[in-house]
């Protein structure tokens, strides 16, 4: 289940947060289909995650337990499409 989403300040990435994964999609220029872009993901085990926000080259995640997590964009795993 999706719990939050955010678009980067430069509008070239979309972050989608679920309880178990952080998904990030490169937004193709000239397109409004965010999911056409290159996908990245990161499995997360941080309780009931509810909030996601870009800050420069990092993504912040918050959970219901009031914890804050910082993820580097370089830590995301590229997903290979067939």
C-alpha positions, 0 to 999 in steps of 0.5 A: 500500500502506498503511504506517501509520495514526493517529487524532487525539487528539480522535478526529475524524480518521483519517490513512492513510499510503501510499508516495505519499499521506497521506490524512486522513478526518474521522470522522463523529460516531456512526459507526464507518465512518471512510471515510464522512467528508470525505476529504483527501489530500496527494501525498508524495515522501519516500522509503519512508514508514513512520510517521504520527502526529497532534500537534495541528494537524500530522501527522508522517511518518517514512521508512526514511531516518530523516527526519521531516516535519511537515505542517499539516492546512491543507495537505491537499487536500480531495477532492470526491466525486461 
